[in-house]
Amino acid sequence: MEFKLGNGVAIVLPTLPITVTAILIIYLLVRWSKKLETRRFTVFFYFLISTYIAPIYSHSTEGKTFALWLPLGFIAVLFYLFLNERNHPSKIKASILGFCVALYQLILQYVG
């Protein structure tokens, strides 16, 4: 969506499915963070770290490049949660939600 304000100034918003998904993700993270007694903001960090993807291997030929991407943030958070004694279900839910976003990013990397 694009709203023109005049003199070449415009506000550009993402498409409706992306906006609805972002609102749903924020709602879930706020709801899960309220279940924690202390350090409620950590749920957001677990989500953000879990969304990180990185290429671990790349190979290029004539004109084409292949890169193998992995959700390294989710793997790191998963190891930390299961090796740590204080894992809360809200933190696990937030990291799984971040993994879903990372999978979406992986699909965009390979399709686009």
Gaussian input, Z-matrix of N, CA and C with variables (Angstrom, degrees):
# hf/3-21g

backbone

0 1
 N
 C     1     B1
 C     2     B2     1     A1
 N     3     B3     2     A2     1     D1
 C     4     B4     3     A3     2     D2
 C     5     B5     4     A4     3     D3
 N     6     B6     5     A5     4     D4
 C     7     B7     6     A6     5     D5
 C     8     B8     7     A7     6     D6
 N     9     B9     8     A8     7     D7
 C    10    B10     9     A9     8     D8
 C    11    B11    10    A10     9     D9
 N    12    B12    11    A11    10    D10
 C    13    B13    12    A12    11    D11
 C    14    B14    13    A13    12    D12
 N    15    B15    14    A14    13    D13
 C    16    B16    15    A15    14    D14
 C    17    B17    16    A16    15    D15
 N    18    B18    17    A17    16    D16
 C    19    B19    18    A18    17    D17
 C    20    B20    19    A19    18    D18
 N    21    B21    20    A20    19    D19
 C    22    B22    21    A21    20    D20
 C    23    B23    22    A22    21    D21
 N    24    B24    23    A23    22    D22
 C    25    B25    24    A24    23    D23
 C    26    B26    25    A25    24    D24
 N    27    B27    26    A26    25    D25
 C    28    B28    27    A27    26    D26
 C    29    B29    28    A28    27    D27
 N    30    B30    29    A29    28    D28
 C    31    B31    30    A30    29    D29
 C    32    B32    31    A31    30    D30
 N    33    B33    32    A32    31    D31
 C    34    B34    33    A33    32    D32
 C    35    B35    34    A34    33    D33
 N    36    B36    35    A35    34    D34
 C    37    B37    36    A36    35    D35
 C    38    B38    37    A37    36    D36
 N    39    B39    38    A38    37    D37
 C    40    B40    39    A39    38    D38
 C    41    B41    40    A40    39    D39
 N    42    B42    41    A41    40    D40
 C    43    B43    42    A42    41    D41
 C    44    B44    43    A43    42    D42
 N    45    B45    44    A44    43    D43
 C    46    B46    45    A45    44    D44
 C    47    B47    46    A46    45    D45
 N    48    B48    47    A47    46    D46
 C    49    B49    48    A48    47    D47
 C    50    B50    49    A49    48    D48
 N    51    B51    50    A50    49    D49
 C    52    B52    51    A51    50    D50
 C    53    B53    52    A52    51    D51
 N    54    B54    53    A53    52    D52
 C    55    B55    54    A54    53    D53
 C    56    B56    55    A55    54    D54
 N    57    B57    56    A56    55    D55
 C    58    B58    57    A57    56    D56
 C    59    B59    58    A58    57    D57
 N    60    B60    59    A59    58    D58
 C    61    B61    60    A60    59    D59
 C    62    B62    61    A61    60    D60
 N    63    B63    62    A62    61    D61
 C    64    B64    63    A63    62    D62
 C    65    B65    64    A64    63    D63
 N    66    B66    65    A65    64    D64
 C    67    B67    66    A66    65    D65
 C    68    B68    67    A67    66    D66
 N    69    B69    68    A68    67    D67
 C    70    B70    69    A69    68    D68
 C    71    B71    70    A70    69    D69
 N    72    B72    71    A71    70    D70
 C    73    B73    72    A72    71    D71
 C    74    B74    73    A73    72    D72
 N    75    B75    74    A74    73    D73
 C    76    B76    75    A75    74    D74
 C    77    B77    76    A76    75    D75
 N    78    B78    77    A77    76    D76
 C    79    B79    78    A78    77    D77
 C    80    B80    79    A79    78    D78
 N    81    B81    80    A80    79    D79
 C    82    B82    81    A81    80    D80
 C    83    B83    82    A82    81    D81
 N    84    B84    83    A83    82    D82
 C    85    B85    84    A84    83    D83
 C    86    B86    85    A85    84    D84
 N    87    B87    86    A86    85    D85
 C    88    B88    87    A87    86    D86
 C    89    B89    88    A88    87    D87
 N    90    B90    89    A89    88    D88
 C    91    B91    90    A90    89    D89
 C    92    B92    91    A91    90    D90
 N    93    B93    92    A92    91    D91
 C    94    B94    93    A93    92    D92
 C    95    B95    94    A94    93    D93
 N    96    B96    95    A95    94    D94
 C    97    B97    96    A96    95    D95
 C    98    B98    97    A97    96    D96
 N    99    B99    98    A98    97    D97
 C   100   B100    99    A99    98    D98
 C   101   B101   100   A100    99    D99
 N   102   B102   101   A101   100   D100
 C   103   B103   102   A102   101   D101
 C   104   B104   103   A103   102   D102
 N   105   B105   104   A104   103   D103
 C   106   B106   105   A105   104   D104
 C   107   B107   106   A106   105   D105
 N   108   B108   107   A107   106   D106
 C   109   B109   108   A108   107   D107
 C   110   B110   109   A109   108   D108
 N   111   B111   110   A110   109   D109
 C   112   B112   111   A111   110   D110
 C   113   B113   112   A112   111   D111
 N   114   B114   113   A113   112   D112
 C   115   B115   114   A114   113   D113
 C   116   B116   115   A115   114   D114
 N   117   B117   116   A116   115   D115
 C   118   B118   117   A117   116   D116
 C   119   B119   118   A118   117   D117
 N   120   B120   119   A119   118   D118
 C   121   B121   120   A120   119   D119
 C   122   B122   121   A121   120   D120
 N   123   B123   122   A122   121   D121
 C   124   B124   123   A123   122   D122
 C   125   B125   124   A124   123   D123
 N   126   B126   125   A125   124   D124
 C   127   B127   126   A126   125   D125
 C   128   B128   127   A127   126   D126
 N   129   B129   128   A128   127   D127
 C   130   B130   129   A129   128   D128
 C   131   B131   130   A130   129   D129
 N   132   B132   131   A131   130   D130
 C   133   B133   132   A132   131   D131
 C   134   B134   133   A133   132   D132
 N   135   B135   134   A134   133   D133
 C   136   B136   135   A135   134   D134
 C   137   B137   136   A136   135   D135
 N   138   B138   137   A137   136   D136
 C   139   B139   138   A138   137   D137
 C   140   B140   139   A139   138   D138
 N   141   B141   140   A140   139   D139
 C   142   B142   141   A141   140   D140
 C   143   B143   142   A142   141   D141
 N   144   B144   143   A143   142   D142
 C   145   B145   144   A144   143   D143
 C   146   B146   145   A145   144   D144
 N   147   B147   146   A146   145   D145
 C   148   B148   147   A147   146   D146
 C   149   B149   148   A148   147   D147
 N   150   B150   149   A149   148   D148
 C   151   B151   150   A150   149   D149
 C   152   B152   151   A151   150   D150
 N   153   B153   152   A152   151   D151
 C   154   B154   153   A153   152   D152
 C   155   B155   154   A154   153   D153
 N   156   B156   155   A155   154   D154
 C   157   B157   156   A156   155   D155
 C   158   B158   157   A157   156   D156
 N   159   B159   158   A158   157   D157
 C   160   B160   159   A159   158   D158
 C   161   B161   160   A160   159   D159
 N   162   B162   161   A161   160   D160
 C   163   B163   162   A162   161   D161
 C   164   B164   163   A163   162   D162
 N   165   B165   164   A164   163   D163
 C   166   B166   165   A165   164   D164
 C   167   B167   166   A166   165   D165
 N   168   B168   167   A167   166   D166
 C   169   B169   168   A168   167   D167
 C   170   B170   169   A169   168   D168
 N   171   B171   170   A170   169   D169
 C   172   B172   171   A171   170   D170
 C   173   B173   172   A172   171   D171
 N   174   B174   173   A173   172   D172
 C   175   B175   174   A174   173   D173
 C   176   B176   175   A175   174   D174
 N   177   B177   176   A176   175   D175
 C   178   B178   177   A177   176   D176
 C   179   B179   178   A178   177   D177
 N   180   B180   179   A179   178   D178
 C   181   B181   180   A180   179   D179
 C   182   B182   181   A181   180   D180
 N   183   B183   182   A182   181   D181
 C   184   B184   183   A183   182   D182
 C   185   B185   184   A184   183   D183
 N   186   B186   185   A185   184   D184
 C   187   B187   186   A186   185   D185
 C   188   B188   187   A187   186   D186
 N   189   B189   188   A188   187   D187
 C   190   B190   189   A189   188   D188
 C   191   B191   190   A190   189   D189
 N   192   B192   191   A191   190   D190
 C   193   B193   192   A192   191   D191
 C   194   B194   193   A193   192   D192
 N   195   B195   194   A194   193   D193
 C   196   B196   195   A195   194   D194
 C   197   B197   196   A196   195   D195
 N   198   B198   197   A197   196   D196
 C   199   B199   198   A198   197   D197
 C   200   B200   199   A199   198   D198
 N   201   B201   200   A200   199   D199
 C   202   B202   201   A201   200   D200
 C   203   B203   202   A202   201   D201
 N   204   B204   203   A203   202   D202
 C   205   B205   204   A204   203   D203
 C   206   B206   205   A205   204   D204
 N   207   B207   206   A206   205   D205
 C   208   B208   207   A207   206   D206
 C   209   B209   208   A208   207   D207
 N   210   B210   209   A209   208   D208
 C   211   B211   210   A210   209   D209
 C   212   B212   211   A211   210   D210
 N   213   B213   212   A212   211   D211
 C   214   B214   213   A213   212   D212
 C   215   B215   214   A214   213   D213
 N   216   B216   215   A215   214   D214
 C   217   B217   216   A216   215   D215
 C   218   B218   217   A217   216   D216
 N   219   B219   218   A218   217   D217
 C   220   B220   219   A219   218   D218
 C   221   B221   220   A220   219   D219
 N   222   B222   221   A221   220   D220
 C   223   B223   222   A222   221   D221
 C   224   B224   223   A223   222   D222
 N   225   B225   224   A224   223   D223
 C   226   B226   225   A225   224   D224
 C   227   B227   226   A226   225   D225
 N   228   B228   227   A227   226   D226
 C   229   B229   228   A228   227   D227
 C   230   B230   229   A229   228   D228
 N   231   B231   230   A230   229   D229
 C   232   B232   231   A231   230   D230
 C   233   B233   232   A232   231   D231
 N   234   B234   233   A233   232   D232
 C   235   B235   234   A234   233   D233
 C   236   B236   235   A235   234   D234
 N   237   B237   236   A236   235   D235
 C   238   B238   237   A237   236   D236
 C   239   B239   238   A238   237   D237
 N   240   B240   239   A239   238   D238
 C   241   B241   240   A240   239   D239
 C   242   B242   241   A241   240   D240
 N   243   B243   242   A242   241   D241
 C   244   B244   243   A243   242   D242
 C   245   B245   244   A244   243   D243
 N   246   B246   245   A245   244   D244
 C   247   B247   246   A246   245   D245
 C   248   B248   247   A247   246   D246
 N   249   B249   248   A248   247   D247
 C   250   B250   249   A249   248   D248
 C   251   B251   250   A250   249   D249
 N   252   B252   251   A251   250   D250
 C   253   B253   252   A252   251   D251
 C   254   B254   253   A253   252   D252
 N   255   B255   254   A254   253   D253
 C   256   B256   255   A255   254   D254
 C   257   B257   256   A256   255   D255
 N   258   B258   257   A257   256   D256
 C   259   B259   258   A258   257   D257
 C   260   B260   259   A259   258   D258
 N   261   B261   260   A260   259   D259
 C   262   B262   261   A261   260   D260
 C   263   B263   262   A262   261   D261
 N   264   B264   263   A263   262   D262
 C   265   B265   264   A264   263   D263
 C   266   B266   265   A265   264   D264
 N   267   B267   266   A266   265   D265
 C   268   B268   267   A267   266   D266
 C   269   B269   268   A268   267   D267
 N   270   B270   269   A269   268   D268
 C   271   B271   270   A270   269   D269
 C   272   B272   271   A271   270   D270
 N   273   B273   272   A272   271   D271
 C   274   B274   273   A273   272   D272
 C   275   B275   274   A274   273   D273
 N   276   B276   275   A275   274   D274
 C   277   B277   276   A276   275   D275
 C   278   B278   277   A277   276   D276
 N   279   B279   278   A278   277   D277
 C   280   B280   279   A279   278   D278
 C   281   B281   280   A280   279   D279
 N   282   B282   281   A281   280   D280
 C   283   B283   282   A282   281   D281
 C   284   B284   283   A283   282   D282
 N   285   B285   284   A284   283   D283
 C   286   B286   285   A285   284   D284
 C   287   B287   286   A286   285   D285
 N   288   B288   287   A287   286   D286
 C   289   B289   288   A288   287   D287
 C   290   B290   289   A289   288   D288
 N   291   B291   290   A290   289   D289
 C   292   B292   291   A291   290   D290
 C   293   B293   292   A292   291   D291
 N   294   B294   293   A293   292   D292
 C   295   B295   294   A294   293   D293
 C   296   B296   295   A295   294   D294
 N   297   B297   296   A296   295   D295
 C   298   B298   297   A297   296   D296
 C   299   B299   298   A298   297   D297
 N   300   B300   299   A299   298   D298
 C   301   B301   300   A300   299   D299
 C   302   B302   301   A301   300   D300
 N   303   B303   302   A302   301   D301
 C   304   B304   303   A303   302   D302
 C   305   B305   304   A304   303   D303
 N   306   B306   305   A305   304   D304
 C   307   B307   306   A306   305   D305
 C   308   B308   307   A307   306   D306
 N   309   B309   308   A308   307   D307
 C   310   B310   309   A309   308   D308
 C   311   B311   310   A310   309   D309
 N   312   B312   311   A311   310   D310
 C   313   B313   312   A312   311   D311
 C   314   B314   313   A313   312   D312
 N   315   B315   314   A314   313   D313
 C   316   B316   315   A315   314   D314
 C   317   B317   316   A316   315   D315
 N   318   B318   317   A317   316   D316
 C   319   B319   318   A318   317   D317
 C   320   B320   319   A319   318   D318
 N   321   B321   320   A320   319   D319
 C   322   B322   321   A321   320   D320
 C   323   B323   322   A322   321   D321
 N   324   B324   323   A323   322   D322
 C   325   B325   324   A324   323   D323
 C   326   B326   325   A325   324   D324
 N   327   B327   326   A326   325   D325
 C   328   B328   327   A327   326   D326
 C   329   B329   328   A328   327   D327
 N   330   B330   329   A329   328   D328
 C   331   B331   330   A330   329   D329
 C   332   B332   331   A331   330   D330
 N   333   B333   332   A332   331   D331
 C   334   B334   333   A333   332   D332
 C   335   B335   334   A334   333   D333

   B1=1.4296
   B2=1.5152
   B3=1.3040
   B4=1.4545
   B5=1.5248
   B6=1.3275
   B7=1.4575
   B8=1.5157
   B9=1.3411
   B10=1.4589
   B11=1.5182
   B12=1.3399
   B13=1.4513
   B14=1.5216
   B15=1.3165
   B16=1.4563
   B17=1.5158
   B18=1.3372
   B19=1.4697
   B20=1.5271
   B21=1.3127
   B22=1.4569
   B23=1.5187
   B24=1.3261
   B25=1.4613
   B26=1.5263
   B27=1.3204
   B28=1.4591
   B29=1.5210
   B30=1.3094
   B31=1.4620
   B32=1.5188
   B33=1.3319
   B34=1.4514
   B35=1.5283
   B36=1.3193
   B37=1.4555
   B38=1.5231
   B39=1.3229
   B40=1.4715
   B41=1.5257
   B42=1.3161
   B43=1.4603
   B44=1.5272
   B45=1.3097
   B46=1.4622
   B47=1.5309
   B48=1.3434
   B49=1.4802
   B50=1.5240
   B51=1.3141
   B52=1.4665
   B53=1.5254
   B54=1.3269
   B55=1.4613
   B56=1.5283
   B57=1.3170
   B58=1.4656
   B59=1.5259
   B60=1.3198
   B61=1.4642
   B62=1.5255
   B63=1.3280
   B64=1.4638
   B65=1.5250
   B66=1.3202
   B67=1.4649
   B68=1.5250
   B69=1.3189
   B70=1.4638
   B71=1.5266
   B72=1.3255
   B73=1.4640
   B74=1.5224
   B75=1.3208
   B76=1.4708
   B77=1.5213
   B78=1.3374
   B79=1.4580
   B80=1.5326
   B81=1.3329
   B82=1.4643
   B83=1.5269
   B84=1.3221
   B85=1.4618
   B86=1.5233
   B87=1.3278
   B88=1.4663
   B89=1.5243
   B90=1.3211
   B91=1.4652
   B92=1.5279
   B93=1.3376
   B94=1.4539
   B95=1.5251
   B96=1.3196
   B97=1.4626
   B98=1.5270
   B99=1.3161
   B100=1.4594
   B101=1.5234
   B102=1.3145
   B103=1.4636
   B104=1.5269
   B105=1.3329
   B106=1.4619
   B107=1.5266
   B108=1.3181
   B109=1.4595
   B110=1.5267
   B111=1.3277
   B112=1.4643
   B113=1.5187
   B114=1.3005
   B115=1.4688
   B116=1.5226
   B117=1.3159
   B118=1.4622
   B119=1.5190
   B120=1.3172
   B121=1.4611
   B122=1.5189
   B123=1.3273
   B124=1.4630
   B125=1.5228
   B126=1.3333
   B127=1.4578
   B128=1.5296
   B129=1.3246
   B130=1.4572
   B131=1.5271
   B132=1.3425
   B133=1.4650
   B134=1.5259
   B135=1.3176
   B136=1.4663
   B137=1.5287
   B138=1.3310
   B139=1.4603
   B140=1.5301
   B141=1.3167
   B142=1.4670
   B143=1.5256
   B144=1.3152
   B145=1.4660
   B146=1.5224
   B147=1.3232
   B148=1.4668
   B149=1.5205
   B150=1.3123
   B151=1.4642
   B152=1.5280
   B153=1.3279
   B154=1.4648
   B155=1.5334
   B156=1.3356
   B157=1.4622
   B158=1.5220
   B159=1.3160
   B160=1.4629
   B161=1.5235
   B162=1.3428
   B163=1.4699
   B164=1.5270
   B165=1.3242
   B166=1.4651
   B167=1.5245
   B168=1.3282
   B169=1.4625
   B170=1.5182
   B171=1.3305
   B172=1.4646
   B173=1.5208
   B174=1.3037
   B175=1.4568
   B176=1.5170
   B177=1.3037
   B178=1.4630
   B179=1.5257
   B180=1.3114
   B181=1.4562
   B182=1.5232
   B183=1.2869
   B184=1.4508
   B185=1.5269
   B186=1.3139
   B187=1.4531
   B188=1.5122
   B189=1.3088
   B190=1.4608
   B191=1.5221
   B192=1.3248
   B193=1.4584
   B194=1.5188
   B195=1.3263
   B196=1.4518
   B197=1.5191
   B198=1.3232
   B199=1.4620
   B200=1.5213
   B201=1.3186
   B202=1.4596
   B203=1.5230
   B204=1.3220
   B205=1.4567
   B206=1.5281
   B207=1.3425
   B208=1.4647
   B209=1.5298
   B210=1.3300
   B211=1.4751
   B212=1.5363
   B213=1.3165
   B214=1.4608
   B215=1.5224
   B216=1.3193
   B217=1.4637
   B218=1.5109
   B219=1.3188
   B220=1.4664
   B221=1.5211
   B222=1.3121
   B223=1.4643
   B224=1.5319
   B225=1.3392
   B226=1.4673
   B227=1.5257
   B228=1.3283
   B229=1.4669
   B230=1.5178
   B231=1.3204
   B232=1.4607
   B233=1.5289
   B234=1.3379
   B235=1.4657
   B236=1.5210
   B237=1.3380
   B238=1.4521
   B239=1.5291
   B240=1.3250
   B241=1.4607
   B242=1.5242
   B243=1.3106
   B244=1.4512
   B245=1.5252
   B246=1.3235
   B247=1.4620
   B248=1.5207
   B249=1.3284
   B250=1.4509
   B251=1.5327
   B252=1.3125
   B253=1.4582
   B254=1.5173
   B255=1.3373
   B256=1.4627
   B257=1.5211
   B258=1.3187
   B259=1.4605
   B260=1.5233
   B261=1.3045
   B262=1.4566
   B263=1.5295
   B264=1.3193
   B265=1.4762
   B266=1.5288
   B267=1.3260
   B268=1.4630
   B269=1.5316
   B270=1.3150
   B271=1.4678
   B272=1.5292
   B273=1.3166
   B274=1.4718
   B275=1.5265
   B276=1.3337
   B277=1.4619
   B278=1.5192
   B279=1.3340
   B280=1.4602
   B281=1.5257
   B282=1.3336
   B283=1.4645
   B284=1.5288
   B285=1.3293
   B286=1.4683
   B287=1.5290
   B288=1.3297
   B289=1.4647
   B290=1.5310
   B291=1.3252
   B292=1.4614
   B293=1.5149
   B294=1.3330
   B295=1.4559
   B296=1.5265
   B297=1.3208
   B298=1.4768
   B299=1.5210
   B300=1.3167
   B301=1.4709
   B302=1.5274
   B303=1.3318
   B304=1.4686
   B305=1.5251
   B306=1.3298
   B307=1.4675
   B308=1.5235
   B309=1.3159
   B310=1.4693
   B311=1.5320
   B312=1.3273
   B313=1.4642
   B314=1.5253
   B315=1.3262
   B316=1.4671
   B317=1.5201
   B318=1.3219
   B319=1.4643
   B320=1.5229
   B321=1.3179
   B322=1.4684
   B323=1.5328
   B324=1.3342
   B325=1.4632
   B326=1.5216
   B327=1.3101
   B328=1.4632
   B329=1.5263
   B330=1.3212
   B331=1.4583
   B332=1.5188
   B333=1.3424
   B334=1.4644
   B335=1.4295
   A1=109.14
   A2=115.35
   A3=120.16
   A4=108.73
   A5=115.48
   A6=121.64
   A7=108.28
   A8=116.86
   A9=121.22
   A10=109.09
   A11=114.60
   A12=120.65
   A13=112.47
   A14=118.09
   A15=121.39
   A16=111.31
   A17=115.53
   A18=123.06
   A19=112.31
   A20=117.87
   A21=122.01
   A22=114.83
   A23=117.81
   A24=121.54
   A25=108.13
   A26=115.52
   A27=119.99
   A28=109.66
   A29=114.84
   A30=121.93
   A31=106.52
   A32=116.64
   A33=121.65
   A34=108.47
   A35=115.75
   A36=122.11
   A37=109.83
   A38=117.32
   A39=118.99
   A40=110.63
   A41=115.37
   A42=119.86
   A43=110.60
   A44=115.69
   A45=121.20
   A46=113.23
   A47=120.86
   A48=118.51
   A49=113.01
   A50=117.68
   A51=120.22
   A52=110.44
   A53=117.32
   A54=121.05
   A55=111.09
   A56=117.37
   A57=121.13
   A58=110.43
   A59=117.40
   A60=121.13
   A61=110.63
   A62=117.73
   A63=120.78
   A64=111.17
   A65=116.89
   A66=120.43
   A67=110.18
   A68=117.72
   A69=121.72
   A70=111.40
   A71=117.33
   A72=121.11
   A73=110.22
   A74=117.60
   A75=120.75
   A76=110.36
   A77=117.43
   A78=120.66
   A79=111.32
   A80=116.73
   A81=120.12
   A82=111.81
   A83=116.97
   A84=119.77
   A85=111.32
   A86=117.26
   A87=120.05
   A88=110.20
   A89=117.06
   A90=121.30
   A91=111.29
   A92=116.63
   A93=119.97
   A94=111.75
   A95=117.51
   A96=119.12
   A97=111.11
   A98=118.15
   A99=120.74
   A100=112.02
   A101=118.42
   A102=121.86
   A103=112.42
   A104=117.02
   A105=120.23
   A106=109.60
   A107=116.78
   A108=120.96
   A109=111.25
   A110=116.83
   A111=121.59
   A112=109.43
   A113=115.81
   A114=124.07
   A115=111.35
   A116=115.63
   A117=121.11
   A118=113.02
   A119=117.33
   A120=120.82
   A121=113.16
   A122=119.02
   A123=120.76
   A124=112.69
   A125=117.46
   A126=120.70
   A127=109.54
   A128=116.65
   A129=120.55
   A130=111.25
   A131=116.97
   A132=120.11
   A133=111.73
   A134=116.92
   A135=120.10
   A136=110.17
   A137=116.61
   A138=120.53
   A139=110.95
   A140=117.23
   A141=120.51
   A142=112.04
   A143=117.48
   A144=119.92
   A145=110.09
   A146=117.76
   A147=121.16
   A148=112.91
   A149=118.33
   A150=120.47
   A151=112.52
   A152=118.84
   A153=121.14
   A154=111.07
   A155=116.22
   A156=121.70
   A157=107.91
   A158=116.48
   A159=120.71
   A160=109.58
   A161=116.20
   A162=118.25
   A163=109.70
   A164=116.49
   A165=118.82
   A166=111.18
   A167=116.42
   A168=120.58
   A169=107.90
   A170=115.86
   A171=119.25
   A172=109.07
   A173=114.38
   A174=121.64
   A175=107.14
   A176=115.69
   A177=117.99
   A178=109.84
   A179=113.74
   A180=121.93
   A181=106.82
   A182=116.83
   A183=120.29
   A184=110.66
   A185=115.90
   A186=121.08
   A187=116.26
   A188=119.08
   A189=121.01
   A190=109.94
   A191=114.39
   A192=120.48
   A193=109.09
   A194=115.65
   A195=121.53
   A196=108.35
   A197=116.28
   A198=121.30
   A199=108.69
   A200=115.63
   A201=121.41
   A202=108.16
   A203=115.78
   A204=122.52
   A205=110.23
   A206=115.93
   A207=121.81
   A208=109.77
   A209=117.07
   A210=119.68
   A211=110.71
   A212=116.47
   A213=121.04
   A214=112.42
   A215=117.65
   A216=120.25
   A217=112.04
   A218=116.49
   A219=119.61
   A220=111.14
   A221=117.27
   A222=120.30
   A223=110.13
   A224=117.25
   A225=120.80
   A226=111.12
   A227=117.19
   A228=120.68
   A229=110.65
   A230=117.04
   A231=120.91
   A232=111.31
   A233=116.57
   A234=119.40
   A235=110.68
   A236=116.96
   A237=120.17
   A238=111.16
   A239=117.22
   A240=120.09
   A241=112.14
   A242=117.44
   A243=119.07
   A244=113.33
   A245=118.15
   A246=119.90
   A247=111.84
   A248=116.88
   A249=121.70
   A250=109.12
   A251=116.31
   A252=120.35
   A253=112.88
   A254=117.37
   A255=121.13
   A256=110.56
   A257=117.24
   A258=119.08
   A259=108.95
   A260=115.62
   A261=122.88
   A262=108.08
   A263=118.41
   A264=120.09
   A265=113.44
   A266=118.06
   A267=120.29
   A268=111.37
   A269=116.49
   A270=120.03
   A271=110.72
   A272=116.13
   A273=120.15
   A274=110.19
   A275=116.72
   A276=120.39
   A277=111.26
   A278=117.03
   A279=120.59
   A280=111.35
   A281=116.72
   A282=118.74
   A283=111.10
   A284=118.24
   A285=120.29
   A286=110.54
   A287=116.80
   A288=120.15
   A289=110.69
   A290=116.94
   A291=120.80
   A292=111.73
   A293=116.78
   A294=120.89
   A295=110.94
   A296=117.08
   A297=120.28
   A298=111.03
   A299=116.57
   A300=119.77
   A301=110.04
   A302=117.16
   A303=120.57
   A304=110.95
   A305=117.28
   A306=119.60
   A307=111.23
   A308=116.74
   A309=120.48
   A310=110.62
   A311=116.65
   A312=120.48
   A313=111.17
   A314=117.39
   A315=120.61
   A316=111.23
   A317=116.79
   A318=120.38
   A319=109.92
   A320=116.88
   A321=120.16
   A322=111.42
   A323=117.47
   A324=120.43
   A325=111.88
   A326=116.40
   A327=119.81
   A328=113.01
   A329=118.55
   A330=120.65
   A331=110.53
   A332=115.88
   A333=119.86
   A334=115.14
   D1=140.38
   D2=-179.80
   D3=-131.88
   D4=127.49
   D5=177.11
   D6=-112.57
   D7=115.31
   D8=179.51
   D9=-88.88
   D10=130.70
   D11=-177.35
   D12=-105.95
   D13=-2.94
   D14=-178.98
   D15=102.80
   D16=157.57
   D17=-179.85
   D18=54.56
   D19=34.53
   D20=176.66
   D21=77.08
   D22=8.52
   D23=179.87
   D24=-96.29
   D25=133.02
   D26=-179.63
   D27=-145.05
   D28=149.13
   D29=173.84
   D30=-105.75
   D31=122.59
   D32=-178.46
   D33=-110.18
   D34=120.75
   D35=178.61
   D36=-106.47
   D37=152.55
   D38=177.25
   D39=-67.32
   D40=169.69
   D41=-179.39
   D42=-65.28
   D43=164.61
   D44=-174.86
   D45=-61.57
   D46=-43.55
   D47=178.80
   D48=-62.25
   D49=-37.46
   D50=179.41
   D51=-69.19
   D52=-38.94
   D53=178.40
   D54=-65.23
   D55=-43.90
   D56=179.15
   D57=-64.66
   D58=-40.36
   D59=178.88
   D60=-64.88
   D61=-41.99
   D62=178.79
   D63=-63.57
   D64=-41.57
   D65=178.28
   D66=-64.15
   D67=-41.30
   D68=178.82
   D69=-64.53
   D70=-41.83
   D71=179.27
   D72=-63.94
   D73=-44.70
   D74=179.59
   D75=-63.83
   D76=-41.32
   D77=178.34
   D78=-60.88
   D79=-45.75
   D80=-179.86
   D81=-64.13
   D82=-41.55
   D83=-178.82
   D84=-66.26
   D85=-39.69
   D86=177.76
   D87=-65.90
   D88=-41.78
   D89=179.46
   D90=-63.21
   D91=-43.01
   D92=179.27
   D93=-70.48
   D94=-33.40
   D95=-178.94
   D96=-69.43
   D97=-26.45
   D98=178.35
   D99=-70.21
   D100=-17.33
   D101=179.11
   D102=-79.96
   D103=-14.06
   D104=178.03
   D105=-85.59
   D106=144.24
   D107=179.69
   D108=-79.92
   D109=-43.09
   D110=-179.51
   D111=-129.07
   D112=159.88
   D113=177.03
   D114=50.12
   D115=58.88
   D116=-177.02
   D117=-66.54
   D118=-24.89
   D119=-177.94
   D120=-70.97
   D121=-14.21
   D122=-177.42
   D123=-65.46
   D124=-24.54
   D125=177.96
   D126=-61.03
   D127=-39.13
   D128=179.27
   D129=-67.17
   D130=-37.43
   D131=177.52
   D132=-66.47
   D133=-41.45
   D134=177.25
   D135=-60.59
   D136=-41.28
   D137=178.05
   D138=-64.44
   D139=-49.04
   D140=-176.72
   D141=-64.66
   D142=-41.22
   D143=179.46
   D144=-67.17
   D145=-36.29
   D146=-178.89
   D147=-68.16
   D148=-20.44
   D149=-178.95
   D150=-82.24
   D151=-5.80
   D152=-175.99
   D153=-73.65
   D154=127.53
   D155=173.16
   D156=-120.93
   D157=150.91
   D158=-178.60
   D159=-146.64
   D160=148.21
   D161=174.98
   D162=-77.64
   D163=134.33
   D164=178.04
   D165=-108.39
   D166=-15.24
   D167=179.17
   D168=-151.16
   D169=136.78
   D170=173.77
   D171=-139.34
   D172=146.03
   D173=-178.51
   D174=-142.01
   D175=132.12
   D176=179.93
   D177=-121.82
   D178=141.39
   D179=174.09
   D180=-119.00
   D181=-164.04
   D182=-177.78
   D183=-65.56
   D184=102.18
   D185=175.91
   D186=81.25
   D187=-8.45
   D188=-178.81
   D189=-126.22
   D190=144.37
   D191=178.35
   D192=-127.63
   D193=132.02
   D194=175.29
   D195=-111.14
   D196=133.64
   D197=176.89
   D198=-130.54
   D199=133.70
   D200=176.96
   D201=-96.83
   D202=116.43
   D203=-176.36
   D204=-103.84
   D205=142.97
   D206=176.32
   D207=-133.40
   D208=148.05
   D209=175.28
   D210=-79.30
   D211=78.22
   D212=-174.91
   D213=-66.71
   D214=-31.28
   D215=178.39
   D216=-63.57
   D217=-43.58
   D218=179.27
   D219=-66.64
   D220=-39.45
   D221=179.13
   D222=-63.10
   D223=-41.62
   D224=179.05
   D225=-65.64
   D226=-43.65
   D227=179.45
   D228=-66.10
   D229=-38.75
   D230=179.68
   D231=-62.88
   D232=-44.98
   D233=176.88
   D234=-62.54
   D235=-42.77
   D236=-178.94
   D237=-63.73
   D238=-42.08
   D239=-178.20
   D240=-66.36
   D241=-40.98
   D242=-176.68
   D243=-83.01
   D244=-19.07
   D245=174.38
   D246=-88.79
   D247=-19.49
   D248=179.86
   D249=-86.76
   D250=147.88
   D251=-179.12
   D252=-80.15
   D253=-25.32
   D254=-174.66
   D255=-103.28
   D256=73.63
   D257=176.09
   D258=-106.34
   D259=125.85
   D260=-177.80
   D261=-101.00
   D262=144.96
   D263=179.25
   D264=-58.01
   D265=-30.57
   D266=178.46
   D267=-66.32
   D268=-36.91
   D269=178.38
   D270=-68.34
   D271=-37.90
   D272=178.09
   D273=-66.82
   D274=-41.88
   D275=177.96
   D276=-62.53
   D277=-42.12
   D278=179.74
   D279=-64.68
   D280=-38.49
   D281=179.44
   D282=-70.89
   D283=-34.01
   D284=176.29
   D285=-68.14
   D286=-38.33
   D287=175.24
   D288=-63.40
   D289=-39.13
   D290=175.21
   D291=-64.50
   D292=-35.54
   D293=176.37
   D294=-64.08
   D295=-38.19
   D296=177.08
   D297=-62.86
   D298=-40.82
   D299=176.89
   D300=-66.53
   D301=-37.92
   D302=177.70
   D303=-64.64
   D304=-38.33
   D305=176.03
   D306=-63.69
   D307=-38.91
   D308=176.02
   D309=-61.89
   D310=-41.70
   D311=177.16
   D312=-64.86
   D313=-38.36
   D314=177.29
   D315=-63.23
   D316=-41.58
   D317=178.14
   D318=-62.57
   D319=-41.43
   D320=178.51
   D321=-64.90
   D322=-34.58
   D323=178.67
   D324=-65.83
   D325=-42.20
   D326=-175.86
   D327=-82.62
   D328=-30.71
   D329=-179.09
   D330=-82.70
   D331=-43.82
   D332=-173.85
   D333=-89.17

